Amino acid sequence: MSDEQPMDVDLGPSFSIRDYVVNQKMGSGSFGDIYQARHRQTGLLVALKIEQSNASSRQLCFEYQLYNILRHGTGIPRVYHFKAARTYNVLVMELLGPSLEDLFNVCERRFSLKTVLMLAEQMIERVEFLHSHKFLHRDIKPDNFLMGRGDTRNRVYLIDLGLAKRYWSVVENKHVRHMMGSHLTGTARYASVNALTGGTQSRRDDLESLGYVIMYFLRGNLPWQGLKANSKMQKHEMIAEMKMSTRLDDLCLGYPEELYHFIDYSRALGFEEQPNYQAIIRSFVDLLHSLKITNDKIYDWDTLSHKKEQLAQEKHEEEEEVEIEIEML
C-alpha cells in the first residue's frame, strides 16, 4: 500500500483522527494494532498504536506513562499524545525504522560479529537506562529493538514497554521479593531459565535474555527453536529443560569467550544484585579493539544495501554499453 493512500480506521467519535492521514498498517501485537500515519499540518510521520478500550491490560496508558518517565533517554522513542476514546485507546509516538528482527531477515538470518558487538553495546545501554528507573522490560527480543530513521538511523531504540514492571517497591522502598509460581511474561525463546520456571524476574533476567538474543544473531538460531508440543505450557517446559541442559560452551562454541562470560555472568547474578553494565560493555568494546574492528556504525544491512546499489549501477552501465554497441552497428 502506498504511504499516501489513506486508510479508514474507526477510532470512535471521541477521538479526532482528522489531524492525521493513516497510511498503512505496520503490525499487530497483544495490545492491538500499529499504523503509520502523517500529521496533516506538519507532515510529521508518526506511529499510532491502537488497542480496544475494553482491553483488560490497558497497556497503552501504562506505556505512555513509562515513556514519559524515560523521555530524556537516548534510544527511547518520543510519545506525542495518548487518547482514551470510547471504543479505542490510541498512543501517538515517534515513527522509527525497522526492527532488528526485520534486518536480521534482510541479512539472510545471520549477523557478523562486528554488527552484533556494535548492537550489543547500545542494547545494554538501553536496558541499563530502563533499569536505572527501577523498571524491568521482561520481553527482550529482536522485535523490540528498532533502528532510528534519518539522522538517527544508526541508533538502537528500545520499544514495547507494555510488559515492563517495577522491580523496586515504592511503598516499601526496597527490591521486590523473589517468589515462585509466576506465569511466564515475555517470549519463551529468549526468556531466562528463572522466568520459564516460574520465578519472579529481576534485572538479571533481562540481561540473560539479551545474551540469548546476541547468540541468536550470531548463530542464526537457538537450539530450543522449533520444538513440538501439545500445549503452550508443555512447550515452555521443554524450552526450559533444553536451556538448562544445553551447556553454555556448546551454545557459544566457535565464538569469542566474552559472549559465554556474559550469559554465565547474567545467570550467576543474585536476584537483587545490580549488574555491572559498564564492565559488560567494556568487555565487548575491548573485544572489538582486539579484533582491530572499528565501531563505525556501519552495519551488515548498510553494506548489503551498498552492494545492491553497486550491482544496480553496474547493470545500468552494462545496459548502456549494449545500447551504444547496437547503435554503432
PLY file of the C-alpha trace (Angstrom):
ply
format ascii 1.0
element vertex 329
property float x
property float y
property float z
element edge 328
property int vertex1
property int vertex2
end_header
0.00 0.00 0.00
1.29 3.46 -0.87
2.36 5.69 2.00
-0.03 8.35 0.73
-3.11 6.14 0.42
-5.46 6.94 3.32
-6.97 4.10 5.26
-10.23 4.06 7.22
-9.76 3.35 10.90
-12.80 3.77 13.13
-11.47 5.27 16.35
-14.83 6.29 17.74
-16.42 9.73 17.87
-14.46 10.97 20.89
-11.07 10.66 19.18
-10.18 13.14 16.47
-8.31 11.32 13.74
-8.83 14.25 11.40
-5.37 15.61 12.18
-3.76 12.51 10.67
-3.75 10.63 7.39
-3.44 6.95 8.30
-1.23 5.40 5.62
-0.79 1.73 6.36
-0.96 -0.97 8.98
2.53 -1.80 10.21
1.84 -4.70 12.54
-0.13 -6.23 15.39
0.55 -7.34 18.92
-1.14 -8.49 22.09
-2.20 -4.86 22.69
-3.84 -4.34 19.27
-2.57 -2.81 16.02
0.02 -0.25 14.94
-0.30 2.09 11.94
1.90 4.57 10.15
0.26 7.99 9.88
1.09 11.52 8.76
0.10 14.71 10.54
-1.86 16.80 8.03
-0.46 20.20 9.01
3.18 19.43 9.80
3.72 16.39 7.59
5.32 14.59 10.54
5.24 10.82 10.18
4.17 9.04 13.37
3.19 5.62 14.62
-0.33 5.09 16.00
-0.70 2.24 18.48
-4.34 1.31 18.96
-5.99 -1.03 21.47
-9.64 -1.68 22.18
-10.76 0.30 25.21
-12.13 -2.83 26.85
-8.69 -4.47 26.80
-8.07 -5.88 30.25
-4.40 -4.90 30.45
-4.64 -1.19 29.47
-1.11 -1.50 28.12
-1.06 1.72 26.12
-1.84 4.03 29.03
0.92 2.38 31.06
3.33 2.59 28.11
2.58 6.28 27.64
3.32 6.99 31.30
6.54 4.99 31.25
7.79 6.55 28.00
7.29 9.95 29.63
9.31 8.87 32.66
12.11 7.79 30.30
11.67 10.67 27.83
15.19 12.13 28.21
16.94 8.85 27.48
18.91 8.09 24.33
17.20 5.43 22.24
13.79 5.94 23.85
11.07 6.87 21.33
9.18 10.12 21.88
5.48 9.98 22.63
3.28 12.83 21.43
-0.19 12.01 22.64
-2.40 9.47 24.39
-6.16 9.44 23.98
-8.67 7.21 25.74
-11.57 7.15 23.28
-14.97 5.50 23.68
-14.03 2.44 21.64
-10.26 2.63 21.33
-7.21 3.84 23.21
-4.61 5.47 20.96
-0.93 6.24 21.54
0.75 8.62 19.06
4.51 8.19 19.06
7.69 8.68 17.09
7.95 6.63 13.91
11.10 4.52 13.88
12.88 2.32 11.36
12.92 -1.47 11.03
13.32 -3.88 13.93
16.47 -5.92 14.39
14.39 -9.00 13.54
13.42 -7.39 10.21
17.04 -6.51 9.47
18.16 -9.99 10.54
15.88 -11.43 7.85
17.20 -8.93 5.28
20.72 -10.18 6.08
19.69 -13.81 5.48
19.35 -14.52 9.21
22.95 -14.05 10.23
24.80 -11.00 11.56
28.57 -10.60 11.56
30.44 -10.42 14.85
31.16 -6.75 14.17
27.48 -5.88 13.78
26.48 -7.91 16.85
29.08 -6.28 19.10
28.15 -2.78 17.93
24.47 -3.55 18.54
25.16 -5.20 21.90
26.80 -2.07 23.28
23.71 0.01 22.52
21.23 -2.66 23.64
22.92 -3.00 27.02
22.90 0.79 27.42
19.14 0.89 26.75
18.45 -1.86 29.26
20.70 -0.18 31.83
18.80 3.09 31.39
15.45 1.36 31.89
16.78 -0.44 34.98
18.13 2.85 36.39
14.49 3.98 36.61
13.59 0.84 38.61
11.79 -0.93 35.76
12.35 -4.27 34.01
11.45 -4.81 30.36
10.51 -8.51 30.65
10.23 -9.07 26.89
13.73 -8.59 25.50
13.75 -9.87 21.90
14.93 -8.70 18.45
11.46 -7.36 17.55
11.61 -4.91 20.47
14.80 -3.18 19.34
14.32 -0.81 16.40
16.74 1.33 14.45
16.03 5.03 14.04
15.28 6.96 10.87
17.18 9.74 9.11
19.83 11.26 11.36
19.25 8.54 13.98
19.29 5.59 11.57
22.34 4.11 13.36
20.79 4.41 16.81
19.14 1.45 18.55
15.78 2.13 20.23
14.08 0.05 22.92
10.33 -0.26 22.43
7.19 -2.09 23.61
7.16 -1.32 27.32
3.68 -2.72 27.89
5.03 -5.70 29.85
7.53 -3.65 31.87
7.29 -3.82 35.64
8.87 -2.19 38.67
11.45 -4.29 40.46
11.58 -1.75 43.28
8.66 -1.39 45.71
7.76 2.29 46.06
5.74 1.57 49.20
8.43 -0.45 51.00
11.38 1.34 49.35
13.18 -1.91 48.65
13.63 -4.57 45.99
10.62 -6.82 45.38
10.83 -10.33 46.83
11.59 -13.43 44.80
8.65 -15.81 44.54
7.86 -18.92 42.54
4.66 -19.77 40.70
4.57 -16.83 38.29
3.23 -17.29 34.76
5.75 -16.53 32.03
5.80 -12.91 30.94
7.70 -12.43 27.70
8.83 -14.63 24.82
9.86 -18.18 25.70
12.66 -18.36 23.11
14.59 -15.57 24.85
13.24 -15.84 28.39
15.61 -16.64 31.25
15.59 -20.07 32.88
14.28 -18.41 36.05
11.34 -16.82 34.20
10.50 -20.07 32.39
10.41 -21.99 35.66
8.02 -19.53 37.32
10.41 -17.25 39.20
9.88 -13.54 39.77
12.02 -11.60 37.31
14.70 -9.05 38.17
17.47 -7.22 36.34
19.46 -10.39 35.75
16.63 -11.87 33.67
16.64 -9.02 31.14
20.40 -9.49 30.71
20.16 -13.26 30.30
17.51 -12.71 27.61
19.83 -10.25 25.88
22.55 -12.90 25.91
20.26 -15.28 24.03
19.40 -12.53 21.52
23.11 -11.97 20.86
23.75 -15.68 20.26
20.65 -15.88 18.04
22.09 -13.12 15.85
25.46 -14.87 15.59
24.29 -18.48 15.20
21.18 -17.82 13.12
19.08 -19.86 15.55
18.92 -21.20 19.09
18.91 -24.93 20.00
15.43 -24.77 21.54
13.71 -23.34 18.47
11.14 -25.46 16.63
10.23 -27.78 19.49
6.87 -29.54 19.02
4.47 -29.63 21.96
0.79 -30.25 22.67
0.30 -27.01 24.60
1.99 -23.71 25.29
2.73 -24.79 28.87
4.36 -28.01 27.68
6.44 -26.09 25.15
7.63 -23.66 27.83
8.64 -26.63 29.99
10.52 -28.21 27.08
12.34 -24.96 26.31
13.27 -24.54 29.98
14.61 -28.10 30.16
16.64 -27.64 26.99
18.06 -24.31 28.17
19.16 -25.93 31.43
20.63 -28.98 29.69
22.43 -27.06 26.91
25.98 -26.33 28.01
26.91 -22.68 27.59
30.23 -23.59 26.00
28.27 -25.59 23.39
25.86 -22.70 22.81
28.78 -20.30 22.33
31.11 -22.75 20.57
33.20 -21.04 17.91
32.55 -17.53 19.20
34.66 -15.28 21.48
34.66 -16.26 25.15
33.30 -12.82 26.11
29.87 -13.95 24.88
29.97 -17.07 27.05
31.05 -14.99 30.04
28.17 -12.52 29.51
25.46 -15.18 29.73
27.27 -17.02 32.53
27.61 -13.76 34.48
23.92 -12.93 33.98
22.82 -16.33 35.25
25.11 -16.11 38.28
23.80 -12.73 39.46
21.83 -12.64 42.69
18.13 -11.84 42.50
18.58 -8.33 43.91
22.12 -7.79 42.65
22.84 -4.77 40.46
24.62 -5.83 37.27
27.89 -4.17 36.30
26.64 -2.95 32.92
29.72 -0.89 32.16
32.04 -3.85 32.72
29.97 -5.87 30.24
30.11 -3.07 27.69
33.87 -2.66 28.23
34.41 -6.36 27.55
32.65 -6.03 24.18
34.44 -2.77 23.30
37.80 -4.34 24.19
36.91 -7.35 22.05
36.27 -5.06 19.08
39.65 -3.40 19.63
41.46 -6.72 19.97
39.96 -7.82 16.66
41.02 -4.47 15.14
37.40 -3.65 14.29
36.31 -0.01 14.32
32.89 0.81 15.74
31.96 2.90 12.70
28.20 2.21 12.98
28.26 0.62 9.53
26.10 -2.46 9.99
25.64 -5.52 7.80
22.45 -4.15 6.24
24.28 -0.94 5.28
26.97 -2.94 3.49
24.30 -5.09 1.83
22.43 -2.00 0.66
25.65 -0.53 -0.75
26.39 -3.76 -2.63
22.88 -3.77 -4.11
23.33 -0.17 -5.25
26.68 -1.08 -6.84
25.17 -4.08 -8.64
22.28 -1.94 -9.89
24.73 0.69 -11.14
26.91 -1.94 -12.87
23.82 -3.45 -14.51
22.74 0.00 -15.69
26.20 0.69 -17.14
26.21 -2.69 -18.93
22.81 -1.92 -20.45
24.10 1.46 -21.63
27.14 -0.22 -23.23
24.89 -2.68 -25.07
22.74 0.21 -26.36
25.85 2.04 -27.63
27.15 -1.10 -29.36
23.77 -1.64 -31.05
23.71 1.97 -32.24
27.21 1.60 -33.71
26.27 -1.49 -35.75
0 1
1 2
2 3
3 4
4 5
5 6
6 7
7 8
8 9
9 10
10 11
11 12
12 13
13 14
14 15
15 16
16 17
17 18
18 19
19 20
20 21
21 22
22 23
23 24
24 25
25 26
26 27
27 28
28 29
29 30
30 31
31 32
32 33
33 34
34 35
35 36
36 37
37 38
38 39
39 40
40 41
41 42
42 43
43 44
44 45
45 46
46 47
47 48
48 49
49 50
50 51
51 52
52 53
53 54
54 55
55 56
56 57
57 58
58 59
59 60
60 61
61 62
62 63
63 64
64 65
65 66
66 67
67 68
68 69
69 70
70 71
71 72
72 73
73 74
74 75
75 76
76 77
77 78
78 79
79 80
80 81
81 82
82 83
83 84
84 85
85 86
86 87
87 88
88 89
89 90
90 91
91 92
92 93
93 94
94 95
95 96
96 97
97 98
98 99
99 100
100 101
101 102
102 103
103 104
104 105
105 106
106 107
107 108
108 109
109 110
110 111
111 112
112 113
113 114
114 115
115 116
116 117
117 118
118 119
119 120
120 121
121 122
122 123
123 124
124 125
125 126
126 127
127 128
128 129
129 130
130 131
131 132
132 133
133 134
134 135
135 136
136 137
137 138
138 139
139 140
140 141
141 142
142 143
143 144
144 145
145 146
146 147
147 148
148 149
149 150
150 151
151 152
152 153
153 154
154 155
155 156
156 157
157 158
158 159
159 160
160 161
161 162
162 163
163 164
164 165
165 166
166 167
167 168
168 169
169 170
170 171
171 172
172 173
173 174
174 175
175 176
176 177
177 178
178 179
179 180
180 181
181 182
182 183
183 184
184 185
185 186
186 187
187 188
188 189
189 190
190 191
191 192
192 193
193 194
194 195
195 196
196 197
197 198
198 199
199 200
200 201
201 202
202 203
203 204
204 205
205 206
206 207
207 208
208 209
209 210
210 211
211 212
212 213
213 214
214 215
215 216
216 217
217 218
218 219
219 220
220 221
221 222
222 223
223 224
224 225
225 226
226 227
227 228
228 229
229 230
230 231
231 232
232 233
233 234
234 235
235 236
236 237
237 238
238 239
239 240
240 241
241 242
242 243
243 244
244 245
245 246
246 247
247 248
248 249
249 250
250 251
251 252
252 253
253 254
254 255
255 256
256 257
257 258
258 259
259 260
260 261
261 262
262 263
263 264
264 265
265 266
266 267
267 268
268 269
269 270
270 271
271 272
272 273
273 274
274 275
275 276
276 277
277 278
278 279
279 280
280 281
281 282
282 283
283 284
284 285
285 286
286 287
287 288
288 289
289 290
290 291
291 292
292 293
293 294
294 295
295 296
296 297
297 298
298 299
299 300
300 301
301 302
302 303
303 304
304 305
305 306
306 307
307 308
308 309
309 310
310 311
311 312
312 313
313 314
314 315
315 316
316 317
317 318
318 319
319 320
320 321
321 322
322 323
323 324
324 325
325 326
326 327
327 328
